[in-house]
């Protein structure tokens, strides 16, 4: 099953960023949405590329974020690392891979309490990141 999922994910990556007509641009901020399944609270948050952010007991690092230009079929994709953090224990990696805004269930984070998915990629000026 994991091999099948890997093949599907790999083919989707090639499909999303295929050919010379598609020039996906790299962005410095990912817009994520998270669901706390216990409280049923949905949160939308910005995650700067390369910086760790926390959502509950999860630590999320966006490695890169790409978005197609407006004249192409809409798609945003981010490469994400997610660790589960508990006091007194080493961090446990629970997810590492590409996540696509158009197909959040394709490569979902499997966690009993939290769901996290990509909504968009955007560029933010460095001045607003410092504030």
PyMOL commands that set and color helices and strands:
alter all, ss='L'
color gray80, all
select helices_A, chain A and resi 2-16+126-130
alter helices_A, ss='H'
color red, helices_A
select strands_A, chain A and resi 25-27+29-36+41-48+52-55+58-67+76-84+92-100+114-122
alter strands_A, ss='S'
color yellow, strands_A
deselect
rebuild
show_as cartoon
